[in-house]
């Protein structure tokens, strides 16, 4: 999202969040989620959105990242590192709400993915 006006970016990210929420959860999709073939690029994009300079865009991106483990299930495991660096940066943000959202994403990853120790290791790197 190269738009300079934060309102345009915020609107686009909110549309993306609605589209992601409309997808079936991984458990219901049984490996047939339309998200899965695009999960790597989507995780990269979500990570970039987390780093957006606008707090509203960044918070919406955090909610997208929080939904990813539920929507992608175990298929997200190889992409945790992609999200991890942005999450760690957000955990050190000056805004308490941003830090809180980053922790919610981390909790969702730990809850949904099969190896919590692997998630923590990715966040540590």
C-alpha positions as CSV (number, residue, x, y, z in Angstrom):
1,X,0.0,0.0,0.0
2,X,1.9,3.0,-1.3
3,X,-0.9,5.5,-0.8
4,X,0.4,8.6,1.0
5,X,-2.9,9.4,2.6
6,X,-3.5,7.2,5.7
7,X,-7.3,7.2,5.1
8,X,-6.9,5.4,1.8
9,X,-4.5,2.8,3.5
10,X,-6.9,2.4,6.4
11,X,-9.9,1.8,4.2
12,X,-8.0,-0.7,2.1
13,X,-6.7,-2.6,5.2
14,X,-10.2,-2.7,6.7
15,X,-11.5,-4.2,3.4
16,X,-8.8,-6.8,3.6
17,X,-9.7,-7.6,7.2
18,X,-13.4,-8.1,6.2
19,X,-12.4,-10.3,3.3
20,X,-10.2,-12.5,5.5
21,X,-12.9,-12.8,8.2
22,X,-15.3,-14.0,5.5
23,X,-13.1,-16.9,4.7
24,X,-13.8,-20.2,6.5
25,X,-11.7,-21.2,9.5
26,X,-8.9,-23.7,8.7
27,X,-10.8,-26.4,10.7
28,X,-13.9,-26.0,8.6
29,X,-12.1,-25.6,5.3
30,X,-10.2,-28.9,5.8
31,X,-7.2,-27.8,3.8
32,X,-9.3,-26.3,1.0
33,X,-9.1,-22.6,2.1
34,X,-8.5,-20.2,-0.8
35,X,-5.9,-18.5,1.4
36,X,-3.5,-21.4,1.6
37,X,-1.9,-21.1,-1.9
38,X,-1.2,-17.4,-1.2
39,X,-0.2,-17.7,2.4
40,X,3.5,-16.9,2.0
41,X,2.9,-13.6,0.1
42,X,0.0,-12.8,2.4
43,X,2.1,-13.2,5.5
44,X,4.8,-10.9,4.0
45,X,2.1,-8.3,3.2
46,X,0.6,-8.6,6.7
47,X,4.0,-8.1,8.1
48,X,4.6,-5.0,6.1
49,X,1.2,-3.6,7.2
50,X,2.1,-4.2,10.8
51,X,5.0,-1.8,10.2
52,X,2.8,0.9,8.8
53,X,3.5,4.3,10.3
54,X,-0.2,5.0,10.9
55,X,-1.5,3.5,14.1
56,X,-5.0,2.7,12.7
57,X,-3.5,0.8,9.8
58,X,-1.1,-1.0,12.1
59,X,-3.8,-2.0,14.5
60,X,-6.1,-3.3,11.7
61,X,-3.1,-5.2,10.4
62,X,-2.6,-6.7,13.9
63,X,-6.2,-7.9,13.8
64,X,-5.6,-9.5,10.4
65,X,-2.5,-11.2,11.8
66,X,-4.5,-12.3,14.8
67,X,-7.0,-14.0,12.5
68,X,-4.4,-15.7,10.4
69,X,-3.7,-18.7,12.7
70,X,-7.4,-19.4,12.8
71,X,-7.9,-19.0,9.1
72,X,-4.7,-20.9,8.0
73,X,-4.2,-23.3,10.8
74,X,-1.0,-25.3,10.8
75,X,-0.1,-24.1,7.3
76,X,0.9,-20.8,8.9
77,X,3.8,-22.4,10.9
78,X,6.5,-21.9,8.2
79,X,5.5,-18.2,8.0
80,X,5.7,-17.3,11.7
81,X,9.2,-15.9,11.2
82,X,7.8,-13.5,8.6
83,X,5.3,-12.1,11.1
84,X,7.6,-12.5,14.1
85,X,10.0,-9.6,13.4
86,X,7.2,-7.1,12.9
87,X,5.5,-8.4,16.0
88,X,8.6,-8.0,18.1
89,X,9.0,-4.4,16.9
90,X,5.3,-3.7,17.8
91,X,5.8,-5.2,21.3
92,X,8.3,-2.3,21.8
93,X,6.0,0.4,20.4
94,X,5.4,3.6,22.4
95,X,1.6,3.1,22.2
96,X,0.2,0.7,24.8
97,X,-2.7,-0.3,22.5
98,X,-0.2,-1.3,19.8
99,X,1.8,-3.4,22.2
100,X,-1.4,-5.0,23.5
101,X,-2.5,-6.0,19.9
102,X,1.0,-7.5,19.2
103,X,0.6,-9.6,22.3
104,X,-2.8,-10.8,21.2
105,X,-1.4,-11.9,17.8
106,X,1.4,-13.7,19.7
107,X,-1.2,-15.4,21.9
108,X,-3.2,-16.5,18.9
109,X,-0.1,-18.0,17.3
110,X,0.8,-19.8,20.4
111,X,-2.7,-21.1,20.8
112,X,-3.4,-22.2,17.2
113,X,-0.1,-23.6,16.1
114,X,1.1,-27.1,17.1
115,X,4.5,-26.1,18.6
116,X,4.4,-23.1,20.9
117,X,8.2,-23.4,21.5
118,X,8.8,-23.0,17.8
119,X,6.7,-19.9,17.7
120,X,8.7,-18.4,20.6
121,X,12.0,-19.4,18.9
122,X,10.9,-17.6,15.8
123,X,10.0,-14.5,17.8
124,X,13.3,-14.6,19.6
125,X,15.4,-14.6,16.3
